[in-house]
Amino acid sequence: MATIKPLPELLINQIAAGEVVERPASALKEILENSIDAEATKISVQLLNGGIRQLRIADNGSGMAKEDLVPALTRHSTSKISSLEDLQQITSLGFRGEALASISAISSLTLTSRKADQDHAWQVHVDGKLMGQPQPASLTPGTVVDARDLYANIPARRKFLKTEATEYAHCEEVFKRMALVQPGIEFLLQHNEKVRHHFRSADSFERIEAVLGSEFMQSVALVNEQTAGIKLSGVVALPAYSRASRDMQYFFVNNRFVRDKLITHAIREAYRDVLHLDRYPGFVLFLEMNPADFDVNVHPAKMEIRFRDSRALHQFIFHVINKSLAASSKAAQVDLNVVRPVPQYARHQPEKPGKIAQSMGFYQQLFTTEDDANFTRGNTPTDTFQPESEKNAVLAVEQNTHLRAQVEDVLAMALAEKQKQPVPPLGFALGQLHGVYILAQNANGLVIVDMHAAHERIMYEKLKAAAQHQSGAAQQLLTPLILNTDRTDVVFVEENPDMFRQFGFELAVLSPTTLAIRAVPAILDQADIVKLIQDVLREMQEFGASQILTAKRNEILATMACHGVVRANRNLTIPEMNALLREMEITERAGQCNHGRPTWFEMNMDNLDKLFMRGQ
């Protein structure tokens, strides 16, 4: 007697359901995809008990004829594809012909549909293995799928479902994904007879803000690049908006939400220089490409994908996002609304003086001559204003060079404001706070700069540019520095001399335990060279020689940059502070240091007024 027998149809459907319908959210995803494929412009979702008790989706799409209802509930029956060629270039979201059959095998399902040219709708009810015949029904053109009591007929499977709140959260996430990628469709979500989301038709950016919030949209850089038939668009969050989890990561390929290791790695690499390793970036990105260049038929859930030229795609995504992050120099805005509540009583608001006078009253009183227009700036960045003789006389009285520099920069700000000349984005330095922060004034208000973090980013970008173009000048030391170390370090230097030269170092072996440092990168000539070499040696040996020229190069450059920057508690002159501000303005990714921390914040005048309750 044969022991191998075909499985009953119901059992086949239930096995398929285990792959396709993991939980209510999985069923919701499949049905929403069908509604979108049917070109619906309005989709309504109603859930009871997280979708376990009821999952009802109604749309105004093209609908189905009477004779299509039963096949729609049969496995491997679909209108999306009909040949192998269709499978190799899928343009629809659904194509496997398994979703409705799988859902009907684990629930009590009612399918109602009407085409626009029909007099009335038709309805089919399936209760596990029993399927009725189509019956007339009342419905406007479109389709309604009503699935109740998921997994009621498979108790062993139902016990693996989580709490109502958890299952609803998964359904809500699926709903948001569909809403993000289809901004032209109106979406409504109800849970336990309460409206949770209602997204009206909008453009892409309006929909992203509606789904993810205005705080997210105020902290993003735009992405819009295409080449060789591939286009990437959307938004990526600036590093200051980093997350503790991946809850704000949405990537779509031809309008299909996917989770792909190659894509995730490319995006992570683009953020490597500006984000802490334990934080995650947020993004909403849309990739458009020829459907023949990737395969979505990898897993029944259709969330995995394979690309024909994965390496080229990885580089494209990496460079596009890296470029967008580099081009954005926004700083975090400090919201002081939470610092102190606004009192209920009203206060008289005095007339506001100009921005310069608000924080520079002393210097405004110091010079009374009205002919500020005669001030002229020199041609080089280090030139200062040349005051008239009266003002020169006052400056001459001041013997404090630091104060003189402050006065000259304040005059520069005054002239820029009076002549309506643009003030630099980071403004002009006012002073230094505890040897750590630079305080500056720009056109909006107060700028606070972490001088160590900012200088670290500047140094890092210079080192990267020099390494990339092999243009880093080495500074020969008049007297070589001696480094006593262990034998493994000496052997490593002997075996990899070119590796050190590419970073601008020249090392020589003096003995089995002694090295001579003869040259260092010119821009690091003020660093603690011995400590720097020790750290670089440790990292090179940790990463291995074969990886230095590729992925790990920037990590070594980051270590070098950290050694070469100004330290906390070091007093800078006003010209030195302004020079740092100007360099920040022309440096890519200057808003974050190499470790992802912000380098500067801005507090505008409105927030400062709220802090001091001016006008309240």
C-alpha positions in Angstrom: 0.0 0.0 0.0 1.4 3.4 -1.0 2.4 5.6 1.9 2.9 8.8 -0.1 -0.5 10.4 -0.7 -1.6 13.8 -2.0 -2.7 16.2 0.8 -6.3 17.3 1.1 -7.0 20.7 -0.5 -7.9 22.2 2.9 -4.6 21.1 4.5 -2.7 22.4 1.5 -4.4 25.8 1.9 -3.7 25.8 5.6 0.0 25.0 5.1 0.2 27.8 2.5 -1.5 30.1 5.0 1.3 29.4 7.5 3.7 31.0 5.0 1.5 33.8 3.7 -0.6 34.7 6.7 1.6 34.7 9.8 -0.7 37.1 11.6 -3.5 39.5 10.9 -1.1 42.1 9.6 0.1 39.6 7.0 -3.5 39.2 5.7 -4.0 43.0 5.8 -0.9 43.5 3.6 -2.1 41.0 1.0 -5.6 42.4 0.7 -4.3 46.0 0.6 -2.0 45.1 -2.2 -4.9 43.7 -4.2 -6.8 46.9 -3.6 -3.9 49.0 -4.9 -3.5 46.7 -7.9 -7.2 47.3 -8.6 -6.4 51.0 -8.9 -8.5 52.0 -5.9 -8.5 55.7 -4.8 -10.1 55.1 -1.4 -9.4 52.3 0.9 -11.0 51.7 4.3 -9.7 49.3 6.9 -11.8 48.2 9.9 -10.2 46.0 12.7 -11.7 44.3 15.8 -9.4 43.0 18.5 -6.2 43.8 16.6 -7.6 42.2 13.4 -8.0 38.8 15.1 -11.8 39.0 15.5 -12.4 40.9 12.3 -10.4 42.3 9.4 -12.5 44.2 6.8 -11.0 46.1 3.9 -13.2 48.0 1.5 -12.0 49.8 -1.7 -13.5 51.6 -4.7 -11.3 49.8 -7.2 -12.2 48.1 -10.5 -14.0 45.2 -8.8 -14.6 41.7 -10.0 -17.3 40.0 -12.1 -19.5 37.2 -10.8 -17.5 34.5 -12.6 -14.2 35.7 -11.0 -15.2 35.4 -7.4 -14.8 31.7 -6.9 -11.4 31.5 -8.8 -10.2 34.4 -6.7 -10.6 32.2 -3.7 -8.8 29.3 -5.3 -5.0 28.7 -4.9 -2.7 29.8 -7.8 -5.5 31.7 -9.6 -4.6 35.2 -10.5 -5.1 37.9 -13.2 -1.7 39.4 -12.6 0.6 37.0 -14.6 0.1 34.2 -17.1 3.5 33.2 -18.3 7.2 32.8 -17.3 8.0 36.0 -19.0 5.5 37.8 -16.7 7.1 36.3 -13.7 10.5 37.6 -14.7 9.3 41.2 -14.8 6.5 41.7 -12.3 4.9 45.1 -12.2 1.9 44.4 -9.8 2.1 44.0 -6.1 0.3 40.7 -6.0 1.0 37.8 -8.4 1.2 34.5 -6.6 -2.6 33.8 -6.4 -2.4 32.5 -2.9 -3.5 35.3 -0.5 -7.3 35.0 -0.6 -7.3 31.2 -0.7 -4.9 31.1 2.3 -6.9 33.7 4.3 -10.2 31.9 3.6 -8.7 28.6 4.8 -8.1 30.0 8.3 -11.1 32.2 8.8 -14.7 32.9 8.0 -14.4 35.0 4.9 -16.9 37.0 2.8 -15.9 38.4 -0.6 -18.2 41.0 -2.1 -17.4 42.8 -5.3 -19.0 44.9 -8.1 -17.7 46.2 -11.4 -18.8 49.6 -12.5 -20.8 48.2 -15.4 -22.7 45.7 -13.3 -26.3 46.4 -12.0 -25.4 45.0 -8.6 -22.7 43.3 -6.6 -22.0 39.6 -6.1 -21.0 37.9 -2.9 -19.3 34.6 -1.9 -18.9 33.2 1.6 -16.3 30.7 2.6 -16.2 29.1 6.0 -13.1 26.9 6.2 -13.6 24.2 3.6 -17.1 25.1 2.6 -17.5 27.6 -0.2 -20.9 28.8 -1.2 -22.1 30.0 -4.6 -22.1 33.7 -5.7 -25.2 35.5 -4.4 -26.5 39.0 -5.4 -25.5 41.7 -3.0 -25.7 45.5 -2.5 -22.4 47.5 -2.9 -21.1 50.5 -4.8 -18.4 49.6 -7.4 -15.4 48.1 -5.7 -14.5 45.2 -3.4 -15.0 44.3 0.2 -13.0 41.5 1.9 -14.4 40.6 5.4 -12.4 38.0 7.3 -13.6 37.0 10.8 -12.1 34.9 13.6 -8.6 34.3 12.1 -7.2 30.9 13.0 -10.4 29.9 14.8 -10.4 26.6 13.0 -6.7 26.0 13.8 -6.5 26.5 17.7 -2.8 25.3 17.8 -1.8 28.2 15.5 -4.0 30.8 17.1 -2.3 30.4 20.5 0.9 31.8 18.9 -0.8 35.1 18.2 0.1 37.9 20.6 -2.0 40.3 22.5 -4.6 42.5 20.9 -2.4 45.6 21.3 0.6 43.8 19.7 -1.4 42.5 16.7 -2.9 45.9 16.2 0.5 47.5 16.2 1.6 45.2 13.4 -1.5 46.0 11.4 -1.0 49.7 11.9 2.6 49.4 10.7 1.5 47.7 7.5 -1.2 50.4 7.0 1.4 53.1 7.4 3.7 51.5 4.8 0.9 51.3 2.2 -0.1 54.9 3.0 3.5 56.2 2.6 4.1 54.6 -0.8 0.6 55.5 -2.2 0.0 59.2 -1.3 -2.6 59.6 -4.0 -4.9 57.1 -2.3 -7.1 58.1 0.6 -6.7 55.7 3.5 -8.9 55.2 6.6 -8.1 53.0 9.6 -10.5 52.1 12.4 -9.8 49.9 15.3 -12.6 48.7 17.6 -14.9 51.2 15.9 -12.6 54.2 16.6 -10.8 56.1 13.8 -7.1 55.9 14.3 -5.8 57.3 11.0 -7.3 59.2 8.1 -4.9 60.1 5.4 -6.4 62.1 2.6 -4.9 62.2 -0.9 -1.7 64.3 -0.9 1.7 64.6 -2.5 4.6 62.4 -1.3 6.1 64.9 1.2 2.7 65.8 2.7 1.9 62.1 3.1 5.3 61.4 4.8 4.6 64.3 7.2 1.1 63.0 7.9 2.3 59.5 8.7 5.6 60.2 10.5 5.0 63.6 11.9 6.3 67.2 11.4 9.3 66.7 13.7 10.6 64.0 11.3 10.0 66.2 8.2 11.8 69.1 9.8 14.9 67.0 10.3 15.4 65.5 6.8 17.5 65.9 3.7 16.0 65.4 0.3 17.1 62.6 -2.0 16.5 62.7 -5.7 19.0 61.1 -8.0 18.9 58.9 -11.1 21.3 57.2 -13.4 21.3 54.4 -15.9 17.6 53.6 -15.5 17.7 53.7 -11.7 16.1 56.4 -9.6 16.2 57.0 -5.9 14.0 59.6 -4.2 12.6 60.5 -0.8 14.0 61.8 2.4 16.7 60.7 4.9 16.8 62.0 8.4 19.7 64.0 9.6 21.9 62.3 12.1 20.6 64.4 15.0 17.2 62.6 14.5 18.7 59.1 15.1 16.6 56.4 16.6 17.1 53.7 19.2 15.4 51.2 16.8 14.6 50.7 13.1 11.1 52.0 13.5 11.5 54.9 11.1 13.1 53.0 8.1 11.0 52.6 5.0 12.4 51.5 1.7 10.3 50.7 -1.3 11.3 49.1 -4.6 8.8 49.9 -7.4 6.2 50.7 -4.7 6.8 47.5 -2.8 8.1 47.7 0.8 11.2 45.5 1.2 13.7 44.5 3.8 17.0 43.8 2.1 20.4 43.3 3.7 22.2 44.9 0.7 20.1 48.0 0.9 20.4 48.2 4.7 24.1 47.9 4.5 24.5 50.6 1.9 22.4 53.1 3.9 24.3 52.2 7.1 27.6 52.8 5.4 26.4 56.2 4.2 25.7 57.2 7.8 28.9 55.6 9.2 30.8 58.9 9.6 27.9 60.8 11.2 26.0 58.3 13.4 26.7 56.5 16.6 26.9 52.7 16.0 24.1 52.0 18.5 21.7 54.4 16.8 19.7 54.0 13.7 18.8 56.5 10.9 15.3 57.3 9.7 14.4 57.3 6.1 11.6 57.0 3.5 13.1 56.1 0.2 11.6 55.0 -3.1 13.7 53.1 -5.6 12.5 52.8 -9.2 14.1 50.4 -11.6 13.4 47.9 -14.4 11.4 45.0 -12.9 13.5 42.6 -15.0 16.6 43.7 -13.0 15.4 42.2 -9.7 13.5 39.1 -8.5 10.7 39.5 -6.0 9.7 35.8 -6.2 12.0 34.8 -3.3 9.6 34.3 -0.4 5.8 34.0 -0.1 5.7 37.2 1.9 7.3 39.1 -1.0 9.4 41.3 1.3 12.8 39.8 0.2 14.3 40.7 -3.1 17.3 39.8 -5.2 19.1 42.2 -7.6 21.0 41.2 -10.7 23.7 43.8 -10.2 23.8 44.1 -6.4 27.2 45.7 -6.2 26.4 48.5 -8.5 23.1 49.2 -6.7 24.9 49.2 -3.4 27.3 51.8 -4.6 24.5 53.9 -6.1 22.4 54.0 -2.9 25.5 54.7 -0.8 26.8 57.6 -2.9 23.3 59.2 -3.3 22.6 59.2 0.5 26.1 60.2 1.3 25.8 63.1 -1.0 22.5 64.2 0.5 23.8 64.1 4.0 27.0 66.0 3.0 25.0 68.7 1.3 22.8 69.4 4.4 24.3 71.6 7.0 21.3 72.1 9.2 21.8 72.4 12.9 19.5 71.3 15.6 17.0 74.0 16.7 16.6 74.4 20.4 13.0 74.5 21.4 12.7 76.4 24.7 8.9 76.1 25.0 9.5 73.3 27.5 11.9 75.3 29.7 9.4 77.5 31.4 5.6 77.8 31.0 4.3 81.1 29.6 2.5 83.0 32.3 -1.2 83.8 31.9 -0.9 87.5 32.5 0.2 89.9 29.8 3.2 92.2 30.1 4.1 95.4 28.3 6.6 94.6 25.6 9.2 97.2 25.2 10.4 98.3 21.8 13.0 95.8 20.6 16.4 97.3 19.7 18.3 95.8 16.7 19.9 92.4 16.9 23.4 93.8 17.4 22.3 96.1 20.2 20.5 93.3 22.1 23.8 91.5 22.9 26.4 94.1 22.0 25.2 97.2 24.0 28.7 97.8 25.3 30.3 97.9 21.9 27.5 100.0 20.4 28.1 102.6 23.1 31.9 102.4 22.6 31.7 103.9 19.1 29.4 106.8 18.4 30.6 107.9 15.0 27.7 107.5 12.5 29.8 107.0 9.4 30.0 103.2 9.6 29.8 103.0 5.9 33.4 104.0 5.6 34.6 100.8 7.1 36.2 98.5 4.6 37.2 94.9 4.8 40.5 93.6 3.4 40.8 90.9 0.8 41.9 88.0 2.9 39.9 86.0 5.5 42.3 87.2 8.2 41.9 90.9 7.4 39.8 92.9 9.8 37.9 96.1 9.5 39.9 99.3 9.2 38.1 102.0 11.3 38.5 105.7 10.8 40.9 107.7 12.9 38.4 108.3 15.7 37.8 104.7 16.2 41.5 103.8 15.7 42.2 106.1 18.6 39.7 104.3 20.8 41.2 100.9 19.8 44.7 102.1 20.4 43.8 102.8 24.1 42.9 99.2 24.5 45.9 97.2 25.1 44.1 93.8 25.4 44.5 92.1 22.0 41.6 89.7 22.8 39.3 92.6 23.4 40.5 94.4 20.3 39.7 91.4 18.2 36.2 91.2 19.8 35.6 94.9 18.9 36.7 94.4 15.3 34.4 91.5 14.8 31.5 93.2 16.4 32.1 96.1 14.0 32.0 93.7 11.1 28.6 92.4 12.3 27.3 96.0 12.7 28.4 96.9 9.2 26.9 93.8 7.7 23.6 94.5 9.3 23.6 98.2 8.5 24.5 97.6 4.8 22.1 94.7 4.6 24.9 92.4 3.8 24.3 88.7 4.6 25.8 87.5 7.9 27.5 84.1 7.6 25.4 81.1 8.5 27.3 80.6 11.8 27.7 84.3 12.4 30.5 85.9 14.3 32.1 84.8 17.5 31.2 86.5 20.8 33.3 84.6 23.1 34.1 81.2 24.7 32.3 79.3 27.4 34.5 77.3 29.9 37.0 76.6 27.2 34.5 74.2 25.5 31.9 76.1 23.6 32.1 79.0 21.2 29.2 81.5 21.4 28.4 83.3 18.2 25.7 85.5 16.8 24.1 85.0 13.4 21.1 86.6 11.7 18.7 84.4 13.6 20.1 84.6 17.1 22.6 82.7 19.2 24.8 79.9 17.9 26.6 77.5 20.3 29.5 75.4 18.9 31.3 72.5 20.4 34.7 73.6 19.3 36.3 70.1 19.7 33.6 68.3 17.9 33.5 70.8 15.1 37.3 70.9 14.6 37.3 67.1 14.6 34.9 67.0 11.7 36.9 69.6 9.8 40.2 67.6 10.3 38.5 64.3 9.4 37.2 65.6 6.1 40.6 67.1 5.2 42.3 63.8 6.0 39.7 61.9 3.9 40.2 64.2 1.0 44.0 63.9 1.2 43.9 60.1 1.4 41.4 59.9 -1.5 43.5 62.0 -3.8 46.8 60.9 -2.3 47.7 64.6 -1.9 48.4 64.7 1.8 51.6 66.5 2.5 54.0 64.9 5.0 55.8 67.1 7.5 59.4 66.0 8.0 60.5 66.2 11.6 63.7 68.1 12.3 64.5 65.5 15.0 62.9 62.1 14.6 60.8 60.9 17.5 61.7 57.6 19.2 59.0 55.1 20.0 59.7 52.2 22.2 57.2 49.5 21.5 56.9 45.7 21.4 58.2 43.3 18.7 54.8 42.8 17.0 54.5 46.5 16.2 58.0 46.6 14.8 57.4 43.6 12.6 54.1 45.0 11.4 55.8 48.3 10.4 58.5 46.3 8.5 56.0 44.3 6.6 53.6 47.2 5.7 55.7 50.3 5.0 53.4 51.5 2.2 50.4 51.4 4.4 51.8 54.0 6.7 53.0 56.2 3.8 49.5 56.4 2.4 48.4 58.0 5.6 51.3 60.5 5.6 53.7 58.7 8.1 57.3 57.8 7.6 58.5 55.2 10.1 61.9 53.5 10.3 63.0 50.5 12.3 65.9 51.1 14.7 65.8 47.9 16.6 63.5 44.9 17.3 61.7 47.1 19.8 62.3 50.6 18.6 60.8 52.8 15.9 61.8 56.2 14.6 59.0 58.6 13.5 60.5 60.8 10.8 57.4 62.4 9.1 53.8 62.9 10.0 50.8 64.4 8.0 51.3 68.1 7.8 47.9 69.0 9.2 48.6 66.9 12.3 51.9 68.5 13.2 50.4 69.9 16.5 49.2 66.5 17.7 50.8 64.2 20.3 52.6 62.2 17.6 53.8 59.3 19.8 50.3 58.7 21.2 48.9 59.0 17.7 51.3 56.4 16.2 50.5 54.0 19.1 46.7 54.3 18.4 47.1 53.9 14.6 49.3 50.9 15.1 46.8 49.3 17.3 43.9 49.9 14.9 45.9 48.7 11.8 46.8 45.4 13.5 43.2 45.0 14.7 41.7 45.5 11.3 44.3 43.6 9.4 46.4 44.8 6.5 44.1 43.5 3.7 41.2 45.7 4.9 43.0 49.0 5.5 42.8 50.3 2.0 39.0 49.8 1.9 36.4 49.7 4.6 38.6 50.5 7.6 40.5 53.4 6.2 38.1 56.0 7.5 38.1 54.6 11.0 41.9 55.1 11.1 41.5 58.6 9.7 38.9 59.4 12.4 41.4 58.3 15.0 44.0 60.6 13.4 41.6 63.5 13.3 40.7 63.1 17.0 44.4 63.5 17.8 44.8 66.6 15.7 42.0 68.8 17.0 41.8 71.6 19.5 41.2 70.2 23.0 38.7 71.3 25.5 39.7 74.0 28.0 42.0 75.6 25.4 41.4 79.4 25.1 41.0 80.6 21.5 41.1 84.2 20.4 38.1 85.7 18.6 39.9 85.5 15.2 40.7 81.8 15.9 37.0 81.2 16.7 35.8 83.0 13.6 38.3 81.0 11.5 36.8 77.8 12.9 33.3 79.0 12.1 34.2 79.8 8.5 35.8 76.4 8.0 32.7 74.7 9.3 30.6 76.5 6.8 32.6 75.0 3.9 33.1 71.6 5.3 30.8 68.7 4.4 28.8 67.1 7.2 29.9 69.9 9.6 26.7 69.5 11.5 27.9 66.3 13.2 31.3 65.1 14.5 32.8 61.8 13.4 30.9 60.0 16.1 27.4 61.4 15.2 27.2 64.0 17.9 25.9 67.5 16.9 28.6 70.1 16.5 26.4 73.2 16.9 23.0 74.4 17.9 21.0 77.5 17.2 18.7 79.4 19.5 16.7 81.9 17.6 15.4 85.2 19.0 11.9 84.0 19.4 13.0 81.1 21.7 15.3 83.5 23.6 12.4 85.9 24.1 10.2 83.1 25.4 13.0 82.0 27.8 13.1 85.6 29.3 9.3 86.0 28.9 9.7 89.1 26.8 6.4 90.5 25.6 4.4 88.2 27.9 
